Amino acid sequence: MRNKPGPAKTFTATERGFPKDFLWGASTSSFQIEGATTEDGRGASIWDVFCRMKDRVNRGDTADIACDHYHRYADDVRLMKELGLAAYRFSVAWPRVLPRGRGVVNEAGLDFYDRLIDSLLEAGIEPWLTLYHWDLPQSLDDLGGWPNRDTAGWFADYAALAAKRYGDRVKRWATFNEFSVFSLFGYALGWGAPSIADRALHLQTIHHVNLAHGAATDVLHDLVPGASIGAIHSYQPLRPQSDAALDVEATALFNEHWNLAFPDAQLLGCYPPRIARAIEPYLRAGDMAKICRPLHWFGLNYYAPMYGRADPDNIWGFGWGAVPDALPRTGVGWPMQPEAFRDTLLELTARYRLPIYVTENGYGTAPADNEDKAIEIDDQPRLAYLQNHIGAMAEAVRAGAEVGGYFVWSLLDNFEWGAGYSNRFGIVYVDYPTQARIPKTSAKWYSALITGKAVE
Ligand code: FCB
């Protein structure tokens, strides 16, 4: 006779080892959810232009409407409150507040974020503001974009505008989201805006974005009383697909580009060795001191381990390698290994010695699973991913990793860059034709966990 299964083991966040003041939230970004791309004086961004290039975004999707959050923000904040979020991470669209990137200010654009911030505060949700989540004003790209060193100064001016306007109410500031990802995809691989693949332009981008980060950090320190400032990095363990010398060397360069070029410069004051040699021509005296400024926290976007290999078709000679068959994959094909998340948290605590906030982590589905709305809403694979990764984070915390909070990516299904609307990462389903929001099974579990309930 078989034993009857016992009751499932359930635990509260505190029982899992998270401190009482651990911050639970959700993340989004301006371009991916706002829509209203031509409304109330917003200028164009490089992603508006990219979406209109031929064969760049899946199915020719654009972010013109996206989740219509620009008009529905009040309902979205209500939803966040119902879920029990303690914090909400969003980004400001630079071209909404400065349509040409510099000069004339758009009051209507500034007002939108005033309204959003005020509703968050009223709902008891802490606003976490990211200044740059990839939507560079097109007018600045016309002047050379990130490869133009002046863009760093224009970014600092934009940071000052935002700091003066919102700094009385917003204390948590991030300069950039995933420096390495938009630099690599936009300037080395041509897979993201502004669709460039050029070594020199990519190196200049890396350095100028770092300078922009440093300059904006100084501005935030000066202008926001009590500011808590960080930068948000995509940091994924990168392993060679084989022991072949070419794969190992290519993966070491890939790792410098993906994981180290930005946090090492910003927090250790130096570029990793291979990049340091290549970037030399663009360095001026005193630059590293301008980049390496005091920060309060490390923002970690963690999704999956990555595998590298030598790839002669890529301008840098590295590319994505084969993932071992033994690793299960998410709906968008990313390998899953929660222990790698635990190890990354411990490694980063030791390497940069700052409190970590996990500013993104989540699970994506592709049309093969998400075209059936009922299956997507009862999102068992996403639920399992979150359970396993939050479990791994608890292990890291118990082993001494300094983690202050966790933001799930994403609150809502949204415009997923080159994949358009075909990939869904939300814990809340967005029915695009009606714009209805429907919390998925994962949202219900997350909500229970973060409001102190014992859950599986
Ligand atoms: C990250 C981005 C975020 C979203 C997730 C899935 O690289 O920061 O905007 O696209 O991936």
Residues whose N, C-alpha, C, O or C-beta is under 5 A from the ligand:
A	BS01	FCB	E178
